[in-house]
Amino acid sequence: MNRKEFISKSALGALGLLTYSSWLSCSLTRAKTQPLSVSSGQLQNVRGNVYRFNNGGGTVGVLENRDGFVIIDSQFPKQISPLVESIKSSNKEVLYLANTHHHADHTSGNLAFKDIARKVVAHHKVPELQRQSAVERNNLVEQYYPTELFDEIYKFELRGDRVTGYHFGAGHTQGDAVYYFENDGVVHLGDLMFINMIPVYRPKDGANARTWVQILDKVLLTFPEDTLYIFGHADTPENTVGTKTQIKEMRSFLAESIEFVQSKKAQGISPDQITQHNQFIPGFKNRTTPSRWPDYVKGLYDTI
């Protein structure tokens, strides 16, 4: 063997050893965790060490690794309590509690984590929006605010897991964030996704259908094709996990909503007249939520 061949093979061997060592290290730190047991609600595995918890309010994301937990969103205090009690019995810490946005069904349960969460993470717009919403509901004393704030990207500091928060813009609210569990290939999208229902659409919170469409485009481009997604709300708990297929449907729904309301507005038809003669966006009969329909049409009318 000549010197050139020796160096080449030695380099390949070293690379192989490095790759094997990295894989072995990852395997040791990424051993499959034992699932928590909750007294009520539904806790189901999404993929790997990531779970979703449904018990009223927005869907909660749960990552358990050997050191502790990362929790995404917190529902309401009563609804989140079965998960909190189960975490306490595990003798592990909540390393991070992260909020996808400020709405009460995603942040009211923050208070239940006050003594067990090391850090509370969110986009920098969330605390003020959360405070304003609490003033309107007269429950300021029941708030626990995020303190680890970010603008565009937030890297979680964990051993054995890579988790990243992204802010792609204001769509559902001014402070929308999505969280990517990189090792398991799962993204929590919060209320950027509503399945088989009319989404909550409040312009005062920053809702904007046009930028919402752009955000979903970024999601589709940013994450790998086989990524699984946790959705904020769906008609059944089972439908709170899906793929890019559901994201594309939501994007089409928003785009068609813009076109439909814009055409009516151009004809001088008022929001009340639209809702009197239409019960859903044409082509999306699966999305009929009567209690939200008038506000959705009015919100679109005002923001386009």
N, C-alpha and C positions, 0 to 999 in steps of 0.2 A: 504493500500500500504506500503510495507516495504521500508527500506532506500535504498536498492540496486535498486529496481524498480524506486523509486523517482529520484535517481541520473541519472539512465539510461534515463528516460523519459525527465528529465530536460535538459540533454545533447542533446537529439534529438530535443527538442523544440528550444534550443539555436541555434543548427545547422540549423534548418529550418528557424529561424528568420534571421540568418546570410546570408543564401542562398537567402532568399527573399529580404533582404536589398541590397545584391550585385546585384541581378537581377534588382531591382527597380532603383538602382543607374545607372546601365548600360543602362537601358531603357531610363532614363532621359537624359543621355549624348549621346545616340545613336539614338535619334529621326531621322526619315527619313528626309533627307534634300530635299529642293526644287531644282530640276535640273536647272543648268545654261542654258541660251539661247545664242547660238552663231550665228553670222551673216553669217558665211560660214563654210564649213567643216561638219563633222558628229560627234555629241556628243551623245553617247548611254550608257544607264545603263548596267553594267555588273552584279552586284549584290549588294544589300544593298545601301551603300553610295559611291560605287566605279563606275566610269565611264571610258569609253575610248573615246579618241578624235582622229579622222583621218582627215588629210587635206594635205597629202603629207609628205614624210619623215617617220620616225619611229612612231609607235603608241604611243600615250601619255596616261598615266594612271592618273586619277584624283580621289582623295578622298576629300570629303568635310565633315567636322564635325562642331560642333557649334562654334569652335574657329577659324577655317580657313581651308586652303587647304594643301594637300600634292600632289605634281605634280611629275610624273615620266617621264623624258625625255622632250625635248623641240623643236624638229623638226628644222625648220628654222625661222628666225624672221618674215617673211611675213606670213608663214603658221600658226604660233602659235599666231599671233596677235588677231584673233577673240576670242580665249580662254582667252588671257591676258586682253582684254578689258572687257569681261564679268566678269572676276574675280574682276577687279577694280570697276565695277559698283555694286558688291555685298557688298562692304564695309568690306570685310574680308581680312585678310592677307594670303599670301602664307607662311605657317610655314616652309615648306621644299620643295625645288626643288632637286630631285635626278636623277642622270644619270645612265643608265644601262651600258654604255661604252662610249668611246670617239668619235666615228664616227660623222661626221659633221651633218648628218640628225637626230642626237639625242642630240647634244650639241650646235649647232649654235644659236638656239633660247634662250639659257641661258641669252644672253645679254638683251632680252626683259623683264627678271625678275630681272634685276640688282637692281631696286629701290623698288621692292615689295616682294622679297624673303628674309626671315630671314637667312636661312642657305641653302647652296648648298652642297649636299652629293654625294660621289662616292667612288669607290675603289681607293686605294692610287696610282695606276698606271695611272689613268685617266688624271690628269692634264698635266703630261709630254707627254703622247701620244697625247693628244689634242693639245698641243703646237707644237709638231713635225709636226702633220698633218697640222696645220695652217701655219707653215713655208713653207711647200710644196705648199700650195694654196695661199700663199702671202696675208693672211688676219689675221695677228696676232692682229691687233687693234680691230677686231670684236669678240674677245673671252672673255668669262666670265667663270672663272674656279671654280670648286668645292674647298671648303676650309675645309669641314668636311669630313675627309678621314678615311677609315677603311681598315683593312686587311681581316678579315674573317666574322665578324658579327657587325652590327650596329643597335642599338635599338633607334628608334625615341621616343622623349619625347613628348607625346600627352596626353591630358585629354580625356578619353572615348574611345580611339582607341589604338590598339597595332599594330605597323608596324615595321617589322624587315628586314634589308638588309643582304643578304648572298653572299659571294664569294666562289664558289665551285671549282674554278680553272680556268685556261685559256683554252678556247675552241674557241670561235669566235674571241676574243681578249685577251690580257693579263689582262684586267681590267673588265671582265664581272661580273655584279652583278644582283641579282634577288631580288625583293621586295615583301614581304608577308604582305598583309592586313589581319591580323588574324581574326578580328571581322567579316569580310564579307567573308572570305574563298576565297580570290582572290590573285593570284601571277602574277606579271609582270615579264616576262622572257626576255624582250628585244630581241636582235638579236640572242639569242640562238635558236630562233624559226623562221623559214621561212616556209610558207605554200604554196604548189603548185608552187614552184619556186626554182631555184638554189640559195643557200645562197652566200653572199659575203664571200670570203675566201682569206685572205691576210696573208701569213706567216710572213711578216714583222711586222704585228700588233699582232702576237702571235697566229694566227689561227692554230689549231692542231686537226685534226679529231678524233684521238684516245682519247685525253683528253675530247673533246667535247662529245663523247659518254659516257664517265664516268660521266661527269657533268649531263647529262640528266638522267642517272641512279640514281644519288643522288637526283635529283628533284623528280623522281618517288617514291623514298623511303621516302623522307623527309615530304612531304605534304599529308594531308588527301585525301582519295579517291574521295570525292565530290568537291574538289577544282576546281575552274575555273581559266583559265590562259589567260593572255593578251600576244599576240605574237607581235614581232617587225614588221613583214611584212607578208602580205598574198596577194593572187591574188584579193581579194575583201575585203572591210572594214569589212563585216560581218564575214569573216573567221579569223579575228584577235583576236577572243575569242574562246576558245575551252577547251578541257578536256585532260586527260592523253592519250586518244586515239590518238590525233594528236602528242603528244610528243613521243609516241612509234613509230609512223610512221616516224618521223624525225630521231629518233635513228636508226631505221632500214635502212633508206636511207643513213645515214653517214657510218654505218657498211658495207653496201653493196658497197658503194663508195670506201672504203678502200680496200676491197677484189678485186673489179674489177680493180682498177688502179694498185694495187700491182701485180696482175697476169699478166697484160700487161707489166709492168715494168720488171718482171722476164723473160719475153719473148724477151726483148730488144726492145719493141715497144715504140717509142717516144711519148710525149704528143701531138705533132702535128698530128702524125699518128692516135692516138686514136680519136681525135676530128674530123678528116677527115672521119672516118668510123663509128663513133657513135655520135648520137645527144643527148643521155641521158643515165643515168645509167640503165642497164637492170632491168626491173620490176618497173621502176619509170618514166613512160612516162608523168605523171602529172607534173613532174619537168623538164620543158624545158624552159630555159632562155638563148637564143642564145648569148646575149651580155656578159653573165657571164660564159658560158660553158668553153671556152678555159682557162680562168684564174683559174677556179675551178679545172679542170683536172691538169693543170700545178702546182697549189698550192699543191694539193694532192700528185702528183708525187714527189715534192721536200721535202715534210714533212714526207713521209713514206718510 
